[in-house]
Amino acid sequence: MMIEKFAAITAEERQAENEHDHTIKVCVAAGCLSSQSNEVLTALKNGLGEHRGCHVKGVGCMGLCSQGPLVAVATKTNATPQTVMYQNVKAEDATEIVQALGKEPVARLALNTDVPFFQRQTKIVLENCGAIDPERIEEYIAAGGYQGLLTTLTESSPSEVIDEIVRSGLRGRGGGGYPTGLKWTTVAKMDGPGKYVICNADEGDPGAFMDRSVLESDPHRVLEGMAIAGYAVGASEGYIYVRGEYPLAVERLKIAIRQANRLGVLGSKVCGTTFDFNVHIRLGAGAFVCGEETALIASIEGKRGTPRPRPPYPAEHGLWGKPTLINNVETFANVPAIIRKGGAWYATIGTAKSKGTKVFALAGSIQNTGLIEVPMGMSLSEIIHEIGGVPIGKCKAVQTGGPSGGCIPAAYFDTPVDYESLKALGSIMGSGGMIIMDESSSMVDVARYFMEFCMSESCGKCVTCRVGTVHMYNLLDKIYQGKAWRRDLNTLEKLCDLVMNTSLCGLGQTAPNPVLSTLRYFRHEYLNKLLDGAEDGRMATAATTQPLEARP
Amino acid sequence: MNQPTQARIFTLKIDGVDVAAREHETILELAQENNIFIPTLCHLEGLTEFGGCRLCVVEVQGSNRLFPACMTTVTEGMEVTTDSERLRVYRYMILGMLFSERNHVCSVCVSNGHCDLQFLAAKLGMTRVEMPYLHPSMVVDASHQHFIMDHNRCILCQRCVRVCGEIEGAFTKGVMGRGASSRIIHDLNGAWGDSKTCTSCGKCVNVCPTGALAEKGKSAGEMVKRRDWLPYLRSMQED
């Protein structure tokens, strides 16, 4: 029986843990690995020597990526168990850290965790990140993993599972915010057999690394969420579409799938029940547009990754023409917690319309670059100034939602972060990337950067996106270089309207957003760059020095 | 589209006129039955719909979004507007984009006078291209014994790609690249003349809306394309 197996694994893990007084956790997610945390891990293992009461392991992301490699030392010998965190650890520091075990921590490396960055977070999706070894299923199970799947399969009917998700108020974390429960209901109501569950892990927004961290730090959580979804909608095949630029995430997913199949929590006869669920990995080849669900499906089918008009939605006509449920990594990662603790519990977190927590990747000119998870409804100011550590007044704007989002100026930082409020400001929640910009950033340049991104990532299928992004980029470049006139700005606005309204898929429809939002809040920056941008349309001095043929 | 005889019948309004339509029928098919003109470029009867040229977008009451008429099926009580000031402006701009994208010079084109793009420009009253020309450097593939592929005149409607795969079953033509650098290729981006899969049937040449695909030996304005065979071949396939 699976439940006894889980109990045995948990007991074994606990016992192994109790044998050691200290546990040293080294972050081995992409951020810290890129600053050689694997060398730190080896050095610590070697440096342990005859120290018997200590155990060293690699764990997932601890959040504060800018201070990596991060090392956490958990000690149980004292009356109260405590954890000390070290930042910027190098391989040479290993002996010092080992010597300090059970004594005063190494002051030189110690990281103060009594700061808002650590204290203000609410961890649901990231609860195991930085705590468990992502390459060992036993640790995930000991942390309560796969128990939700087991109770679901043995005690609930599919409709009860869906009810629980509906009750939780969970909404799609990929950006659109479509109610997850509604999506599941739609797919569940379609006629089977032969339905599919797809996990969208084609995270491509510049500055976003939430999905990457979740997959690298806690891959089993996503698999469990997918299996529960499969049971709820009646699918027995699952696909994870991961971008090829995430080799570590792919490697850890492969390990996780192998372990889960061997243990019997995935594959045929999951947990000894009649439910089958096989998970396959598909690699993206670097096209941003493949994050769009219909293009993603085409790509899995082996075709060129181009979108098609919706409706019909994938819930009705998806992978190989079958009803398909597509959710984002973070959405699936929320599911095990909802099933374990109940939808009602989840609904207590967040705002009236946006429930739960959201993972954000903080990047840009910010002190605490890294990954955070906060309840919905926290204000931008709390996230940026308190958690991010940016002094008030040192931040000009924040860009949310990647190339489909917009820039929100500092004056609006009191806004609570939820789907509707961000939309009202002309931006979107998106997948959760936040790029903080200081006074030195030119908003025209920001818009130009994102337009360049959309231009090179357009699939080329529909005319307005293919040609429109090129024209908009050229105009933005012209404005940025100070060679444009008012009529160029007019043309730019007309093009934004056209591309937004007539493009085939989400990429084209939202490509003008960075331009529109910067025009809305920073129009003066555009006007300042125009040759005839002054209030009365008078030509700037630069214009009069232009050669005659350059004038309109 | 052939549907079972039990197909449901919907009544709806196009441009204020009450019309009846079969279930699964597209707005474009319905409009054409009722002699309502909707500009199209990538659509061609007998090929699967593509939805890429965006010229056929129409307004549907109750939604702010625009819908491609070629791929939107009718529903009961729908109210469609195929022509409005807003749509006219959009279509005009889209057409301008197509002209500005590559190097379209009608006077020296083999398809001058028989070109779908040129026809639409005249029909929509286009007198000049407002957007700056991009003037990309494109190549001409004249390696095939009978045909020429001139990428300067290609609008990437992919009619040739579809007819090659769906009707001829050769799958010689494909697309490579992304965005503005996408282009039509043969096999794995080899010369057309070296293609082992091309049957030289010439269907791609006849479905091409512009002078991008033409027979060799034709001078300016001499390339007239025939497409009457296409619906017959499609219906033979379906039977």
Chai-1 contact restraints between the chains, C-beta under 6 A:
chainA,res_idxA,chainB,res_idxB,connection_type,confidence,min_distance_angstrom,max_distance_angstrom,comment,restraint_id
A,P309,B,G51,contact,1.0,0.0,6.0,A-B,restraint_1
A,P309,B,P68,contact,1.0,0.0,6.0,A-B,restraint_2
A,P309,B,M71,contact,1.0,0.0,6.0,A-B,restraint_3
A,S458,B,G179,contact,1.0,0.0,6.0,A-B,restraint_4
A,C459,B,R178,contact,1.0,0.0,6.0,A-B,restraint_5
A,G460,B,R178,contact,1.0,0.0,6.0,A-B,restraint_6
A,G460,B,G179,contact,1.0,0.0,6.0,A-B,restraint_7
A,G460,B,S182,contact,1.0,0.0,6.0,A-B,restraint_8
A,K461,B,G52,contact,1.0,0.0,6.0,A-B,restraint_9
A,C462,B,G52,contact,1.0,0.0,6.0,A-B,restraint_10
A,C462,B,R54,contact,1.0,0.0,6.0,A-B,restraint_11
A,V463,B,C53,contact,1.0,0.0,6.0,A-B,restraint_12
A,V463,B,R54,contact,1.0,0.0,6.0,A-B,restraint_13
A,V463,B,I94,contact,1.0,0.0,6.0,A-B,restraint_14
A,V463,B,M97,contact,1.0,0.0,6.0,A-B,restraint_15
A,V463,B,L98,contact,1.0,0.0,6.0,A-B,restraint_16
A,T464,B,R54,contact,1.0,0.0,6.0,A-B,restraint_17
A,R466,B,G179,contact,1.0,0.0,6.0,A-B,restraint_18
A,R466,B,A180,contact,1.0,0.0,6.0,A-B,restraint_19
A,V467,B,M97,contact,1.0,0.0,6.0,A-B,restraint_20
A,V467,B,E101,contact,1.0,0.0,6.0,A-B,restraint_21
A,V470,B,A180,contact,1.0,0.0,6.0,A-B,restraint_22
A,H471,B,M131,contact,1.0,0.0,6.0,A-B,restraint_23
A,L498,B,Y90,contact,1.0,0.0,6.0,A-B,restraint_24
A,L498,B,M93,contact,1.0,0.0,6.0,A-B,restraint_25
A,N501,B,L66,contact,1.0,0.0,6.0,A-B,restraint_26
A,T502,B,R54,contact,1.0,0.0,6.0,A-B,restraint_27
A,T502,B,V57,contact,1.0,0.0,6.0,A-B,restraint_28
A,T502,B,L66,contact,1.0,0.0,6.0,A-B,restraint_29
A,T502,B,Y90,contact,1.0,0.0,6.0,A-B,restraint_30
